[in-house]
Amino acid sequence: LSTCAFCKRAITFLQEHDVAFRYVYLDKINPMVKQTVKSELKERFVDLPVFPVLVVDEEEALSGFAEDTWKERLGLD
């Protein structure tokens, strides 16, 4: 979300660690597309109630920004 402090911290974290990523601000897209994206995330990765959501290699999703968890999952020191 464009107004989410945790989302902003997550983007900064990924940039500082030179992780290639793409992002979508769900609050800035068409409401129908937003609903489709949220439904697909829930279908593929169960319930992801907390933003940001990090999808890793299209296989796993982490919900919420927890720096240590993200570092571990991304193999960062």
DAFENCOR-V400468 format. One line per field, one symbol per residue. phi: phi as a letter, one per 20 degrees, with the letter a starting at -180 (. if undefined). psi: psi as a letter, one per 20 degrees, with the letter a starting at -180 (. if undefined). burial: # if it has 24 or more other C-alpha atoms within 12 Angstrom, else .. A space follows every 10 residues. Layout:
phi = ???
psi = ???
burial = ???
This chain:
phi = .fdeffffff ffgfffdlef bcbceffddg gffgffffff ffffcmeced efddedlldc cddnecgfff gffemee
psi = qhjphhgghg ggggghjlpp rqqpohijrp hggghggggg ghghkbpnip qrpopokjhq pppqoogggg gghikq.
burial = ......#..# #.#....... .......... .......#.. #......... #####..... #####.#..# ...#...
